[in-house]
Structures are given as C-alpha cells and as structure tokens.
Amino acid sequence: MSGSSRSRRTEHTAVVPGPPDQVFELVAEVRRWPVVFGPTVHVEHFGRDGDRERFRIWAMVNDRVSTWTSSRVLDPVDLRIRFAQDRSQAPVASMRGEWLFRPASGGGTEVRLSHEFTVVDDDPDALNWVGTAVDRNSPAELAALARVAGLARPVGELVVEFADTVTLPGSPADAFEFVDRADRWAERLPHVRRVRLTEDEPGSQTLEMETVTGDGSTHRTRSVRVCRATDLIAYKQLEVPQLLLGHSGTWTFADRDGATEATARHLVLVDPEAATARFGGADPLAAARAYVRDALGANSRTTLARAGEFAAARRAADAAAR
C-alpha cells in the first residue's frame, strides 16, 4: 500500500486458472458477482452502452453492508476493466481502479486488482478503515475468482437464474412487511424450522435459518439482507447448502391496480462436484439445476402465498375498522 495521508493506492495480484480472455469475462459479467464474489450482496445493473456500463452495488465492507454506484469501461482487447465510483458512501470520498488480466508465466492468468481512494475530510482513521476493507476484500475476491475459474465446467452451465411472479391481494407495504419480518417465519411458514434475525441498523439484517425441502432434507443457511423502503429485499447467503457455491436473490413488491405484484428472484451457482456426488447418472448437473429450481421456487411461492394471506387479512381488518 502506498500514498500520502490524503489518498492511498493498493494493488493485489493472484494467478487464476484459465486463459486471460475467459477470466476477463468472469469479472466483466457484474450481474453474476453475488454468486462469484463473497463480499458482493446485490447488484442493480443500469445498462451498458458499448464498452461502458453503470451499476449500483451492495457489498460487505468490514462486516457491514455498504452501497455505492460505479461506472466501468471494459476493454476486451487489452483485457483491462477500469472502474470509478460515481456516488460513494461515507467515509469514502472517491474510489477508482482497474482489473488487469495477463498470461502468467507458468500458465493461467495473472490478475492485478488496483484501487486508489480518498476519504471524507482526509480523516486518517477513515483512511485506515477503508484501506483495511480494500486489503480484506480484494484477496477474497481474487481467491473466489480462482475458485470459480478452476471449476470443471463453464460458469454459464453452473448458473441457475429464475423468477416467480404472483399477484397478491392487499398492499405492497403489507406483503413487504411479511417478508421483512423473517423473525416470525418459523411460526408462519411450513418449510422454516428455526430462524434468528438480527438488525444492527435499519434496513441491514442478518438471517440464520433452518429450512426443510420437499424431499425432507434439512438445510441451514445464513444470509445478509438489504431491505429498501417497501419495494425491495435483496439477500446473499453467506452459508449455503452443500449443493451450492453461491445463492443470492431479491423480493420485489409493486402496486398493480390495488393489488400487489410480487416477484421472488434467485441467482444460484451450483457446485459440480456436489452435483455428481448427489445425483450421479448421465447428467448430474442437469438434475442439480432442476432440483434447485424446484426446491427454491417452491419455498418462495409458499412464502409469497402466505404474504398474500397476511396482506389480505390486514386489508380486511382495516376495512372493518372504518
């Protein structure tokens, strides 16, 4: 790490399996980051115009969730990705850097990840806090990149992405409340056996849960959740079931002519070795993908159905009180 008291620059490197162009694509596909990189919780992609794109990201920074908006310039010819935060969260005042991908002398790809940042009011304690976060997250991201790049199958074959959308009676705020109050799920949802919810600050939750799938198997998970107003709950599983390498998702709620349009989205990265061990057969990965879609989708649809019942009962009670 180098730099003056006003700014710092860091650089972290790692050798990752696979050719540089393939490793570049793993980093370029930012919408998959929640299941590739451990610190990333959720990404809201605003779109790409040629080689430029913008997105908002929520990520774990020194054990708490922070959010910022970034712009990137992707250069697939020079195998370089430059990024800069358009809107930072204090204590960060500015942040920029780049990913660089080069053939490693012994095979694979040397990935160089650099950051340059400043902090609000040039506070030295804040500068150290941000530096600690960068020095913690960057090696974790490079290690995760090496793990995913070294899998036996292309990542596109391991990713399962799907959504279930239903129309619910009642208001979006009441349906949101049902999902937000996950501390009561054990008494409200048949597939939840045990739950523990903590909220250190408004809108930032940690959820520990034990669930039962349709085949009777039990899974323990631990997730971080971001709850925004009454329209979005985004989550990232920090502990995943044995079949998965990553799982993130969102719950969204919108008003549609006095009813609620609710959507549960899932983004999953399947572990190919675990799939082979569990399912065997001619195509264990296809079996694993189907199982994940059915199991997670069934639980989400059950949750949304119960959220609809809760919202409808709340609306009926309000009407009776008037």
C-alpha positions in Angstrom: 0.0 0.0 0.0 1.3 3.5 -0.9 0.2 7.1 -1.0 0.0 10.3 1.1 -2.3 10.9 4.0 -4.8 12.4 1.5 -5.1 9.3 -0.7 -4.0 5.7 -0.9 -3.3 3.3 -3.7 -3.4 -0.5 -3.3 -2.5 -3.4 -5.6 -3.3 -7.1 -5.2 -2.4 -9.9 -7.6 -3.2 -13.6 -8.0 -2.7 -16.3 -10.5 -6.0 -17.7 -11.6 -6.7 -20.9 -13.7 -7.8 -20.4 -17.3 -6.8 -18.1 -20.2 -7.0 -14.3 -19.7 -10.0 -13.8 -22.0 -12.1 -16.2 -20.0 -11.1 -14.8 -16.7 -11.8 -11.3 -18.1 -15.4 -12.4 -18.9 -16.0 -13.7 -15.4 -15.2 -10.2 -14.0 -17.0 -8.4 -16.8 -20.3 -10.1 -16.0 -21.1 -8.0 -13.0 -24.7 -9.3 -12.6 -23.2 -12.7 -11.5 -21.0 -11.1 -8.9 -23.3 -12.0 -5.9 -22.6 -15.8 -6.5 -19.0 -15.4 -7.6 -17.5 -12.9 -5.1 -18.1 -13.3 -1.4 -18.3 -9.7 -0.4 -21.0 -8.8 -3.1 -24.5 -8.9 -1.8 -26.6 -7.4 -4.6 -26.1 -5.6 -8.0 -28.6 -3.3 -9.6 -27.5 -3.0 -13.3 -28.4 0.2 -15.1 -27.3 -0.9 -18.5 -24.4 -1.0 -20.9 -23.6 1.4 -23.8 -20.8 -0.2 -25.9 -17.9 -0.7 -23.6 -19.3 1.5 -20.7 -21.8 0.5 -18.0 -23.2 1.7 -14.7 -24.5 -0.2 -11.7 -25.3 0.1 -8.0 -23.7 -2.5 -5.7 -24.3 -3.5 -2.1 -21.3 -5.3 -0.5 -19.9 -6.4 2.8 -17.3 -3.8 3.9 -15.6 -4.6 7.2 -18.5 -6.8 8.3 -21.3 -4.3 7.4 -23.2 -3.6 4.2 -22.2 -0.5 2.2 -23.6 0.6 -1.2 -22.2 2.8 -4.0 -22.8 3.5 -7.7 -20.0 2.7 -10.1 -19.1 3.2 -13.8 -16.8 0.8 -15.7 -15.0 0.8 -19.0 -14.5 -2.7 -20.4 -11.6 -3.3 -22.8 -11.7 -6.9 -24.1 -8.8 -6.2 -26.5 -6.3 -5.0 -23.9 -8.0 -7.2 -21.2 -8.5 -4.3 -18.8 -11.5 -3.1 -16.8 -11.4 0.4 -15.4 -13.9 1.4 -12.7 -14.8 4.5 -10.7 -17.4 5.2 -8.1 -19.9 7.8 -9.2 -21.6 8.0 -5.9 -19.7 6.8 -2.8 -20.8 6.1 0.7 -19.0 7.8 3.6 -16.3 7.6 4.7 -15.2 7.1 1.1 -15.0 10.3 -0.9 -13.7 8.8 -4.1 -12.7 5.4 -5.4 -11.3 4.2 -8.7 -9.1 1.4 -10.0 -8.8 -1.3 -12.5 -8.6 -5.1 -13.2 -5.8 -6.2 -15.5 -5.5 -9.7 -17.0 -2.2 -11.1 -18.4 -0.9 -14.6 -19.2 1.0 -16.0 -16.2 4.5 -17.4 -16.9 3.6 -20.8 -15.5 0.1 -21.0 -17.1 -3.2 -19.4 -16.2 -3.8 -15.7 -15.8 -2.2 -13.2 -13.6 -4.9 -10.8 -12.3 -3.9 -7.5 -11.0 -6.6 -5.5 -9.0 -5.7 -1.9 -8.0 -7.6 0.7 -6.1 -7.0 4.4 -5.4 -9.2 6.2 -2.9 -9.7 9.3 -0.8 -11.9 9.8 2.3 -14.2 12.5 3.6 -12.3 15.3 5.4 -9.0 13.5 4.9 -9.6 11.7 8.1 -6.6 9.4 8.8 -8.7 7.0 10.8 -11.2 6.7 8.0 -8.4 6.3 5.5 -7.1 3.3 7.5 -10.7 1.9 7.8 -11.1 2.0 4.1 -7.6 0.6 3.5 -8.4 -2.3 5.8 -11.6 -3.0 3.8 -9.8 -3.0 0.5 -7.0 -5.2 1.8 -9.6 -7.6 3.1 -12.0 -7.7 0.2 -9.5 -7.7 -2.7 -7.7 -11.0 -1.8 -11.1 -12.6 -1.0 -12.4 -11.6 -4.5 -9.2 -12.9 -6.2 -9.5 -16.2 -4.3 -13.2 -16.5 -5.3 -12.3 -15.8 -8.9 -9.6 -18.5 -8.8 -12.1 -21.0 -7.3 -14.8 -20.3 -10.0 -12.3 -20.2 -12.9 -11.0 -23.5 -11.8 -14.3 -25.4 -11.9 -14.6 -28.3 -14.3 -17.5 -26.8 -16.2 -18.1 -23.3 -17.7 -19.7 -21.0 -15.3 -22.7 -20.4 -17.6 -23.6 -24.1 -17.2 -23.5 -23.8 -13.4 -25.6 -20.7 -13.0 -29.3 -21.1 -12.4 -31.3 -17.9 -12.6 -35.1 -17.8 -12.4 -38.1 -15.8 -11.0 -41.6 -16.5 -9.9 -44.2 -13.6 -10.1 -47.6 -13.7 -8.5 -50.4 -11.3 -7.9 -51.4 -10.9 -4.3 -54.3 -9.2 -2.6 -53.6 -6.4 -0.3 -50.9 -3.6 -0.4 -47.2 -3.9 -1.3 -46.3 -2.5 2.1 -48.1 -5.3 3.9 -46.6 -8.0 1.7 -43.2 -6.4 2.2 -43.7 -6.4 5.9 -44.4 -10.2 5.9 -41.1 -10.9 4.2 -39.2 -8.2 6.1 -40.3 -9.8 9.5 -38.5 -13.0 8.9 -38.1 -13.4 12.6 -41.6 -14.7 12.6 -41.2 -17.2 9.7 -40.9 -20.3 11.9 -44.5 -19.7 13.1 -45.8 -18.6 9.7 -44.1 -20.8 7.1 -44.3 -24.6 7.0 -40.8 -25.0 5.5 -39.0 -23.0 8.1 -38.0 -24.9 11.2 -35.9 -22.4 13.0 -34.9 -18.7 12.4 -32.9 -16.0 14.1 -32.9 -12.4 12.7 -30.7 -9.5 13.8 -30.9 -5.9 12.5 -27.9 -3.9 13.7 -29.1 -0.8 11.7 -32.4 -0.2 9.9 -32.6 -2.0 6.6 -29.5 -4.2 7.2 -30.3 -7.7 8.5 -28.6 -11.0 9.2 -30.8 -14.0 8.9 -29.9 -17.5 10.2 -32.4 -20.2 9.2 -33.1 -23.9 9.1 -35.4 -25.0 6.3 -36.9 -28.3 5.1 -37.3 -29.1 1.4 -39.9 -31.2 -0.3 -37.8 -34.4 0.0 -37.5 -33.9 3.7 -33.8 -32.8 3.8 -32.8 -30.0 6.1 -30.6 -27.1 5.2 -29.0 -24.4 7.4 -28.2 -21.1 5.9 -27.0 -17.7 7.0 -27.8 -14.6 4.9 -27.3 -10.9 4.9 -30.3 -8.9 3.7 -30.8 -5.3 2.4 -34.4 -4.0 2.9 -35.2 -0.8 1.0 -38.4 1.1 1.7 -41.3 -1.3 0.8 -40.3 -2.4 -2.6 -37.1 -4.4 -2.4 -35.5 -7.0 -0.1 -32.2 -8.3 -1.5 -30.2 -11.1 0.1 -26.9 -13.0 -0.1 -26.4 -16.4 1.6 -23.1 -16.3 3.5 -23.5 -20.0 4.3 -25.1 -22.1 1.6 -26.4 -25.7 1.4 -23.9 -28.4 0.2 -25.1 -28.4 -3.4 -24.4 -24.7 -3.9 -21.4 -22.5 -4.2 -23.4 -19.3 -4.2 -27.0 -18.1 -3.8 -28.5 -14.6 -3.9 -31.9 -13.2 -4.7 -34.5 -10.5 -4.3 -38.1 -10.0 -3.3 -39.8 -7.1 -5.0 -43.3 -5.6 -4.5 -45.2 -3.2 -6.8 -48.7 -1.9 -6.8 -50.9 -3.1 -9.7 -54.4 -1.6 -9.7 -54.9 -2.0 -6.0 -53.2 -5.4 -5.8 -49.6 -6.4 -5.3 -47.3 -7.8 -8.0 -44.7 -9.7 -6.0 -41.6 -11.4 -7.5 -39.1 -13.7 -6.0 -35.8 -13.9 -8.0 -33.0 -16.4 -7.4 -29.4 -16.4 -8.7 -27.6 -19.7 -7.9 -24.1 -21.2 -8.6 -24.2 -25.0 -8.5 -21.2 -27.0 -7.2 -20.4 -29.5 -10.0 -18.6 -31.9 -7.7 -21.5 -31.9 -5.2 -24.0 -32.4 -8.0 -22.1 -35.5 -9.2 -21.8 -36.9 -5.7 -25.5 -36.4 -5.0 -27.2 -37.3 -8.4 -24.7 -39.3 -10.4 -26.2 -40.6 -13.7 -25.6 -39.3 -17.2 -26.1 -35.6 -16.5 -25.9 -34.8 -12.8 -25.6 -31.1 -13.4 -29.0 -31.0 -15.2 -30.5 -32.9 -12.3 -29.0 -30.5 -9.8 -30.3 -27.5 -11.8 -33.8 -28.9 -11.9 -33.7 -29.8 -8.2 -32.5 -26.2 -7.2 -35.2 -24.7 -9.4 -38.0 -26.8 -7.9 -36.8 -26.6 -4.2 -36.1 -22.9 -4.1 -39.1 -22.0 -6.3 -41.5 -24.0 -4.1 -40.3 -22.3 -0.9 -40.5 -18.8 -2.5 -44.0 -19.4 -3.8 -45.1 -20.6 -0.4 -43.7 -17.5 1.2 -45.4 -15.3 -1.3 -48.7 -17.1 -0.8 -48.6 -16.6 2.9 -47.6 -12.9 2.4 -50.7 -12.5 0.3 -52.9 -14.0 3.1 -51.2 -11.7 5.6 -51.8 -8.6 3.4 -55.4 -9.6 2.6 -56.2 -10.1 6.3 -54.6 -6.7 7.1 -56.8 -5.0 4.4 -59.9 -6.7 5.7 -59.2 -5.7 9.3 -58.6 -2.1 8.2 -61.9 -2.1 6.2 -63.8 -3.4 9.2 -62.3 -0.8 11.5 -63.5 2.1 9.2 
